[in-house]
Amino acid sequence: MRSPCAARGGRRRPVSAPCSHRFSCTRARHLAPSFSTRSMRETTMETHDVIVVGGGISGGLPAATYLQKAGLDVAIVEARPELGNFCPTHETWPETLDSPHASINFSGNSPAIEDLELESKYGYRIRTTPVLLGTTHRDGTNCLICYDPEQTGRSFGRHSEADGETIFEIQNRVLEKMVEMNELAFYSPHPDVGKFEEILKVCGYVFGRSIDEMSSMTAYELIELTFESDKARQTLICPVALHLQGAPLSRGQGAFAVALSLFYTTAMGIGGNEALVEAMTRCFLDHGGTIYTSCPVERVEVDDGKARAVILSEDAVYPGARIEARNAVISNVGARKTLELIGERTMDAVDSRLATKMKYWKMDERGSTVTSWLIDGEMPWGSAEFDPLVDKAHLMYRAYDSWQDAKDYVMAMINNDTWGAFGNMIEILDYAKCDPNAVSPEGYRVIRGEEAIPYPLRREGGPEAWDGPIRDEMLRRRNDVMDSIAPGFKERIIEAFQWTPIDIWRVNPAAVYGQVLGGDFSEDQWILDRMPYRMPIRRLYMSNSVWPLGLTWMAAGYNAAQVVAEDLGVRHQSWWTHRPVAWFLENIERLLEPLTIAAREPVGTGGDRP
Ligand SMILES: Cc1cc2nc3c(=O)[nH]c(=O)nc-3n(C[C@H](O)[C@H](O)[C@H](O)COP(=O)(O)OP(=O)(O)OC[C@H]3O[C@@H](n4cnc5c(N)ncnc54)[C@H](O)[C@@H]3O)c2cc1C
């Protein structure tokens, strides 16, 4: 039976007019009432080679697209009306752009841009600025990591000559190993014990230390022994303190995480980061993939030790329907939610240790809170006189008032001390630095600030407090902090919108406790101890809560696709050969060129925005 409101691509469909998932969503919503009156409880509605549960940008969508392009018949079954739940772009305020969730675009690391022809065929564009990331401080200074190691050296050198030389050498070693490390650490399905040691070796090489030495250091010890100025230290700790590569206070893991976090690229999607979801979806549909939106999965059917099908919930547009998987089910909803879908008893019977781990998978240390500010004019960075390069940066951090504060911050996070942590470390994005479309004709733009924050709120009476006055209090305090690093910022604010971890969880059931990266990092949740891509239940795979974490670099989906493709004998494809980061490094000059937009026509005259 053909599914009437599933978006279905066709191999011969012209690329210029792809079947859009938005179209399918609109139809899905319209058709929903007629379906909701009769349950299709467990009638097999469709059969596909592979079913992907959850169409997220990091895991589900790229895994599905690779496998579809490799010749399999793949269906994405998504609970929400649209794919890429955490990678939307809003016009929250007219004629501005805001990608409040996935804001920093890491897709430049991914081989998918070339493998899936996202730029050359499906209209995807990114841009970056000379500053990869930087920190800006209340004392009017800044410290910038640039794509050009000499520029980075000069910036660090303003704080300490020795630190300038050290970072210059480190960054050159990073560039030398950039492709190799991305391949080993990120675009390989882990756990892979063989590759693990290679990763540690490269980390050691970057910092000029042995594996043994690194293995007993926290992030703080390594940074302290490598850099003498606090500003350099506060800059290097940012991505680690954000829990992007490991737990900063874990011995070994913390030190290796500092090295791993130097292997990123950062950029912005033109037209907002949702452009990545759109391009990937076009590619998926163009190769014949099927998308079921507004279809929450209630259960993954396991029979005779194999994942066989998914059963939709009663509030899906096909209430209770069964969609069968001939060969594989990929769960992109994370450890806890996957356990729910399989059933504790079923998982326990297969692997009780893993079942327990999934049940208690740690998710509550690192929730997200985001503010989108509509401001009038440019960011008034207080450190522009110190180094005007800050005015070109798309990604800056407010990163503590001292190195001691940076240490206290992590202790506060671990101790669930919300107010101890809050306001110390804010990730600040200025979309307009890469994308001129983000500025309205009046000169308004959106600035987005995110902070990691523990979820429990026990000192405030529990997580229900997220819906209370704390929301406004956080915004008030954050405005003050922003004003202290960008004097006059508060006067430029026209409006602001605040997201808390509970809001984030509400829009995505996989993001338990507002954890947006697949799970916290801790001693027992690092590279070798994340969820396996290949689960002990046959034909069941994971693409979330794995190593590495989520993000727009789409490594988890790439790896899940590799594993499934190997198992199904379709891995060897002439197009599936590109190496991570290679495209970005080859095109860096072009990606740094500022974009301009044609003069806008007054509203209503029919002029098209580019
Ligand atoms: C506030 C915030 C800030 C962020 N900042 C950045 C950033 O700057 N840069 C960056 O790269 N990333 C960022 N991220 C993280 C990034 O967005 C995520 O890591 C990424 O989108 C995760 O993709 P995923 O495929 O792993 O999982 P998800 O996007 O979580 O996908 C899971 C999908 O499964 C669906 N689902 C859940 N339950 C069911 C069910 N029962 N049946 C069917 N479907 C189901 C969900 O609706 C969802 O679409 C941020 C996220 C948030 C929320």
The ligand as a MOL file (V3000), in Angstrom:
LIG
                    3D

  0  0  0     0  0            999 V3000
M  V30 BEGIN CTAB
M  V30 COUNTS 53 58 0 0 0
M  V30 BEGIN ATOM
M  V30 1 C 19.8200 25.0640 22.4500 0
M  V30 2 C 20.6740 24.2440 21.5620 0
M  V30 3 C 21.8840 24.7290 21.1330 0
M  V30 4 C 22.6890 23.9860 20.2770 0
M  V30 5 N 23.8210 24.5320 19.7510 0
M  V30 6 C 24.4480 23.8950 18.7390 0
M  V30 7 C 25.4240 24.5400 17.9600 0
M  V30 8 O 25.7150 25.7140 18.1480 0
M  V30 9 N 26.0130 23.8360 16.9570 0
M  V30 10 C 25.6740 22.5470 16.6810 0
M  V30 11 O 26.2250 21.9700 15.7570 0
M  V30 12 N 24.7530 21.9180 17.4150 0
M  V30 13 C 24.1280 22.5590 18.4100 0
M  V30 14 N 23.1390 21.9550 19.1100 0
M  V30 15 C 23.0530 20.5090 19.0770 0
M  V30 16 C 22.4730 19.9610 17.8340 0
M  V30 17 O 21.3450 20.6870 17.4730 0
M  V30 18 C 22.1280 18.5140 18.1270 0
M  V30 19 O 23.2630 17.8540 18.6230 0
M  V30 20 C 21.6750 17.8010 16.8990 0
M  V30 21 O 20.6300 18.4650 16.2710 0
M  V30 22 C 21.2530 16.4270 17.3170 0
M  V30 23 O 20.8830 15.7140 16.2050 0
M  V30 24 P 20.5430 14.1860 16.3720 0
M  V30 25 O 20.2480 13.6870 15.0290 0
M  V30 26 O 21.6020 13.5020 17.1400 0
M  V30 27 O 19.3270 14.1080 17.3440 0
M  V30 28 P 17.9820 14.9290 17.5030 0
M  V30 29 O 17.9750 16.1890 16.7700 0
M  V30 30 O 17.7080 14.9480 18.9480 0
M  V30 31 O 16.9730 13.9630 16.7640 0
M  V30 32 C 16.1000 13.1330 17.4150 0
M  V30 33 C 14.8180 13.1950 16.6490 0
M  V30 34 O 13.9960 12.1480 17.0720 0
M  V30 35 C 12.6730 12.6300 17.1490 0
M  V30 36 N 11.9680 11.7400 18.0490 0
M  V30 37 C 12.0250 11.6890 19.3930 0
M  V30 38 N 11.2490 10.7020 19.8420 0
M  V30 39 C 10.7090 10.1110 18.7560 0
M  V30 40 C 9.8300 9.0240 18.5720 0
M  V30 41 N 9.3250 8.3450 19.6060 0
M  V30 42 N 9.4710 8.6890 17.3100 0
M  V30 43 C 9.9660 9.3650 16.2360 0
M  V30 44 N 10.7990 10.4080 16.3690 0
M  V30 45 C 11.1730 10.7610 17.6120 0
M  V30 46 C 12.8300 14.0370 17.6490 0
M  V30 47 O 11.7120 14.8250 17.3540 0
M  V30 48 C 14.0660 14.4750 16.8900 0
M  V30 49 O 13.7510 15.0550 15.6600 0
M  V30 50 C 22.2880 22.6910 19.9090 0
M  V30 51 C 21.0570 22.1990 20.3190 0
M  V30 52 C 20.2350 22.9780 21.1190 0
M  V30 53 C 18.8840 22.4710 21.4860 0
M  V30 END ATOM
M  V30 BEGIN BOND
M  V30 1 1 1 2
M  V30 2 1 2 3
M  V30 3 2 2 52
M  V30 4 2 3 4
M  V30 5 1 4 5
M  V30 6 1 4 50
M  V30 7 2 5 6
M  V30 8 1 6 7
M  V30 9 1 6 13
M  V30 10 2 7 8
M  V30 11 1 7 9
M  V30 12 1 9 10
M  V30 13 2 10 11
M  V30 14 1 10 12
M  V30 15 2 12 13
M  V30 16 1 13 14
M  V30 17 1 14 15
M  V30 18 1 14 50
M  V30 19 1 15 16
M  V30 20 1 16 17
M  V30 21 1 16 18
M  V30 22 1 18 19
M  V30 23 1 18 20
M  V30 24 1 20 21
M  V30 25 1 20 22
M  V30 26 1 22 23
M  V30 27 1 23 24
M  V30 28 2 24 25
M  V30 29 1 24 26
M  V30 30 1 24 27
M  V30 31 1 27 28
M  V30 32 2 28 29
M  V30 33 1 28 30
M  V30 34 1 28 31
M  V30 35 1 31 32
M  V30 36 1 32 33
M  V30 37 1 33 34
M  V30 38 1 33 48
M  V30 39 1 34 35
M  V30 40 1 35 36
M  V30 41 1 35 46
M  V30 42 1 36 37
M  V30 43 1 36 45
M  V30 44 2 37 38
M  V30 45 1 38 39
M  V30 46 1 39 40
M  V30 47 2 39 45
M  V30 48 1 40 41
M  V30 49 2 40 42
M  V30 50 1 42 43
M  V30 51 2 43 44
M  V30 52 1 44 45
M  V30 53 1 46 47
M  V30 54 1 46 48
M  V30 55 1 48 49
M  V30 56 2 50 51
M  V30 57 1 51 52
M  V30 58 1 52 53
M  V30 END BOND
M  V30 END CTAB
M  END
